[in-house]
Amino acid sequence: MPFFLNAKVRDLTPYEPIAGDYPVRLDANESFLQPDSITFEEIARAVEGVAFNRYPDPTAAALCAAFAGYYAIDPALVTAGNGSDELLSVISTAFTQQDDKVITFTPDFSMYGVYTGLAGCDHMPLEKKNYQLDLTVAQGIRARMVLFSNPCNPTSLTIPAEEIRRFVRSTPALVVLDEAYMDFSEGSLMHEINDFENLIILRTASKALGMASLRLGFAITNERLTNALRAVKSPYNVNALSQAIGAALYGNHERVRQGIELIRTQRDKLREMFMLICRQVPGRLDLIGSEANFLFAKCVEAEKVTAYLKAQGIIIRQFGGTLRITVGNAEENHALLMALQEFFGGEAYA
Ligand SMILES: *Cc1c(COP(=O)(O)O)cnc(C)c1O
């Protein structure tokens, strides 16, 4: 008998990471602080006590305590996930019903549409004007859930905390505020989470912490929603190794702070030089946002630029007429700027 795939998965394709060996990877918004951020000795020490024959702690208590300790929040309001991607998936399926309306904004993180689509929701993406998020356009629409990132991926723009507060209070919908890049900016609502009935904040160790490989994400929400989330997630969703290493990582406050500071410093330097190039070629390259650990720029020749960089071993992301460039270390950023300079034929950067 022929087997037919159901409609909601028929047209999906597996996520395709960039294949091949490129020396400069500025495409995935990862941290450039690889091996020196945590030593193998520390990892060995953290993992030493793990009982490999036992299932991990379903509450990930030590990890959540370390995360909460770093951000000075209540650990009872933190739920750990296998990356914030898992939490997005669990939230989308658990807190909606078939055909519920879910609002997202474009451009934003593409996975919001994927998970809510799989949950059978009626996904309603609202187009942003000039890449800027305006929550008031969602105000009149009766939705079950609203998801967005702040700072936004891919625009690297933020919206003021006050606009989010006002929106969350004005809507009966569950608001999922993805703060994956908030360590690089200001205006988190994490510390006032108890003021809201309908807000879940997501954070991740994948960007600022430089630990994308561990798959560690966190949901911060009020007690009622925390209880619901812990009840619906699969019990052993975060493996014991990631829990142990994650706890050690967040436990070292000074190193986390320094790591973030280093990335912010490189980001500011890259932004400054990038703007020099932009000014040399008016209308051809325009910086839109740089609040996260990546730059977002408008560029009519985006496709050509991306191919040109790729030929030189530098990978960035291109969406239509825009570029998203992750901040790298000093050498990587230098290589990028030199290549851009060559492409555009200016002389601002040497
Ligand atoms: C990278 C990213 C995530 C995913 O983070 P993981 O914790 O690695 O799953 C979530 N949201 C946004 C906006 C991201 O850019």
The ligand as an ORCA input file, in Angstrom:
! r2SCAN-3c Opt
* xyz 0 1
  C      19.471     30.901     17.658
  C      18.111     31.277     18.065
  C      17.330     30.442     18.862
  C      17.696     29.011     19.122
  O      18.473     28.818     20.176
  P      18.813     27.362     20.682
  O      18.770     27.549     22.157
  O      20.172     27.059     20.164
  O      17.792     26.392     20.196
  C      16.108     30.888     19.302
  N      15.640     32.096     18.927
  C      16.337     32.904     18.133
  C      15.768     34.206     17.749
  C      17.591     32.514     17.663
  O      18.254     33.303     16.822
*
